[in-house]
Amino acid sequence: MLTKNKSLNSNGTFESADTWRVFRIMSEFVDGFEVLSQIGKAVSIFGSSRTKPNSKYYKLAEQVAYLLAKEGYAIITGCGPGLMEAANKGARRAKGKSIGLNIQIPAEQKPNKYVDELLDFHYFFIRKVMFVKYAKAFVIMPGGYGTMDEFMEALNLIQTERISKFPVVLFGKAYWRGLISWLRNTTLKAGNISSQDLKIFTVTDSPKEVVEVIKKFYRSRK
């Protein structure tokens, strides 16, 4: 017979009941809401943690964040190295708010030195909520699975109207060309998305255009 607070896991051993995880989930939401609700308008920037500082995309990510911070936007990243570091560095250089949302994973990620406000998360889904809830826009720099996951989730939430539409900017035309071609020539042709769905995001190579896309979107809403 199982005790009230214990359950058998897949290996047949006892562990704390899943219901107790609710308290940790609640505490992470509360911490995130309390901190991020105070930062004002923000942009979440995503990109590979593996990009080196001598890469052109590192320098471009830094410039994108710098220009956005100069416009009064807080910059939110996953607080790791690579393009996340570049974005936080750009925000710091502009004397803007530089936010890092860290995730606890087996390959421990250390926050980059340009993060001014740090939040740690155990659960990916809570961290994702924070990226979306407090962002006026997403900027998707070149990256891997994690970056594409954030991009696709934003598209899905906007497509299904679970959140209000907001600017989603893909940065790096050459890098994202294959994905966009697949969406247009395979996914759209198969009828799995509509032509309007391809208009949810904008593609650019210009840091200045990133800023203008976001400003133009919100000017049109006034």
C-alpha positions in Angstrom: 0.0 0.0 0.0 1.4 3.4 -1.0 1.6 6.2 1.6 -0.2 9.5 1.0 2.8 11.4 -0.1 4.7 8.6 -2.0 4.2 6.9 -5.3 6.0 4.2 -7.3 8.1 5.4 -10.2 8.9 3.4 -13.4 11.7 1.6 -11.6 9.5 0.4 -8.9 11.0 2.6 -6.2 9.3 5.2 -4.1 9.6 8.9 -4.8 7.7 12.1 -3.6 4.3 12.4 -5.2 4.0 14.6 -8.2 1.5 16.8 -6.4 4.3 18.2 -4.2 6.0 19.6 -7.4 3.1 22.0 -7.6 4.7 24.1 -4.8 7.9 24.4 -6.7 6.1 25.3 -9.9 4.1 27.9 -8.1 7.2 29.5 -6.5 8.9 29.7 -9.9 5.9 31.5 -11.4 5.7 33.9 -8.5 9.4 34.7 -8.6 9.2 35.3 -12.3 6.1 37.4 -12.2 7.4 39.6 -9.4 10.7 40.4 -11.1 9.7 40.6 -14.7 6.5 42.7 -14.1 8.8 45.5 -13.0 11.1 45.7 -16.1 8.7 47.6 -18.5 8.7 46.9 -22.2 11.1 44.2 -23.3 12.3 42.1 -26.2 13.3 38.5 -25.9 16.3 37.5 -28.0 17.2 33.9 -28.8 20.2 32.3 -30.5 22.8 29.7 -30.3 24.9 29.3 -27.2 27.7 27.9 -29.4 28.4 31.0 -31.4 31.9 32.4 -30.8 32.6 36.1 -30.1 34.5 36.4 -33.5 31.4 35.4 -35.4 29.6 38.0 -37.5 26.3 36.9 -35.8 27.7 37.6 -32.4 28.5 41.1 -33.4 25.1 41.6 -35.1 23.2 40.2 -32.0 25.1 42.7 -29.8 24.2 45.5 -32.2 20.5 44.4 -32.3 20.3 44.4 -28.5 22.2 47.7 -28.3 19.7 49.5 -30.6 16.7 48.0 -28.9 18.0 49.0 -25.5 18.6 52.5 -26.8 14.9 52.6 -27.7 14.0 51.8 -24.1 13.5 48.0 -24.3 14.8 45.6 -21.7 16.6 42.7 -23.3 15.7 39.2 -22.1 17.8 36.2 -23.0 18.4 32.6 -21.8 21.6 34.1 -20.1 24.0 31.6 -21.6 27.1 32.1 -23.7 27.1 32.7 -27.5 24.4 34.9 -29.0 22.7 35.2 -25.6 25.8 36.7 -24.2 26.1 39.0 -27.2 22.6 40.3 -26.6 23.1 40.9 -22.9 26.4 42.6 -23.8 24.6 44.9 -26.2 22.0 45.8 -23.6 24.7 46.5 -21.0 26.7 48.7 -23.5 23.5 50.8 -24.1 23.0 51.1 -20.3 19.7 49.2 -20.7 18.1 46.5 -18.6 19.9 43.1 -19.2 17.8 40.1 -18.1 18.8 36.5 -18.0 16.5 33.5 -17.6 18.7 30.6 -16.7 17.6 26.9 -16.9 18.9 24.1 -14.7 20.0 21.4 -17.0 22.5 18.4 -16.6 25.2 20.3 -18.6 25.2 23.2 -16.2 24.8 26.6 -17.9 26.6 29.4 -16.2 25.1 32.9 -16.7 27.1 35.2 -18.8 28.8 38.2 -17.2 26.6 40.8 -18.9 23.3 39.7 -17.1 22.2 42.3 -14.6 19.0 40.6 -13.4 19.1 36.8 -13.2 16.3 34.3 -12.7 16.8 30.6 -12.3 14.3 28.0 -13.5 14.0 24.3 -13.1 11.1 23.9 -15.4 11.4 24.7 -19.1 7.7 25.5 -19.5 7.7 28.2 -16.8 10.8 29.8 -18.4 9.0 29.8 -21.8 6.0 31.6 -20.2 8.3 34.3 -18.9 9.9 34.8 -22.4 6.5 35.3 -23.9 4.5 37.1 -21.2 6.8 40.0 -20.8 8.1 40.5 -24.4 6.8 43.0 -26.9 8.7 41.1 -29.6 10.9 38.1 -30.3 14.1 38.3 -32.2 15.3 34.9 -33.4 19.0 34.9 -34.2 20.7 31.8 -35.8 20.5 28.8 -33.5 19.7 25.2 -33.0 16.9 23.1 -31.5 16.2 25.4 -28.6 16.1 28.5 -30.7 13.8 26.9 -33.3 11.6 25.6 -30.5 11.1 29.2 -29.2 10.4 30.4 -32.7 7.9 27.7 -33.6 6.1 28.0 -30.2 5.7 31.8 -30.8 4.3 31.1 -34.3 1.9 28.5 -33.0 0.6 30.7 -30.1 0.0 33.6 -32.5 -1.5 31.3 -35.2 -4.0 29.7 -32.8 -4.7 33.1 -31.2 -3.7 31.9 -27.7 -1.7 35.2 -27.4 -2.1 38.5 -29.2 0.0 39.0 -32.3 3.4 40.6 -31.7 6.5 41.1 -33.9 8.6 37.9 -34.5 11.8 38.7 -36.4 14.1 36.1 -37.9 17.6 37.4 -38.2 19.9 36.0 -40.9 18.3 35.5 -44.3 21.0 33.0 -45.5 20.8 31.0 -42.2 17.1 30.6 -42.2 16.6 30.3 -46.0 16.2 26.5 -45.9 13.6 26.6 -43.2 11.6 29.2 -44.9 11.8 27.4 -48.2 10.5 24.2 -46.5 7.7 26.1 -44.8 6.6 27.6 -48.1 7.3 24.7 -50.5 6.4 21.7 -48.4 4.3 22.7 -45.4 2.2 25.4 -47.2 1.8 23.2 -50.3 0.6 20.3 -48.2 -2.1 22.6 -46.7 -0.8 22.3 -43.2 -0.4 26.1 -42.8 -2.0 29.0 -44.7 -0.3 31.8 -46.6 -1.3 34.2 -43.8 0.7 32.1 -41.4 3.9 32.9 -43.3 3.2 36.6 -42.6 3.5 36.1 -38.8 7.2 36.6 -38.9 9.6 39.0 -40.7 13.1 38.1 -42.0 16.0 40.6 -42.1 19.8 41.0 -42.0 19.7 44.5 -40.6 19.8 45.4 -36.9 18.2 48.8 -37.7 15.3 47.0 -39.5 14.7 44.9 -36.5 14.0 48.0 -34.5 11.9 49.6 -37.3 9.8 46.4 -37.6 9.0 46.5 -33.9 8.3 50.3 -33.8 6.2 50.1 -37.0 4.1 47.3 -35.5 3.2 49.3 -32.4 2.7 52.6 -34.2 0.0 50.8 -36.2 -1.7 49.8 -33.0 -2.1 53.3 -31.7 
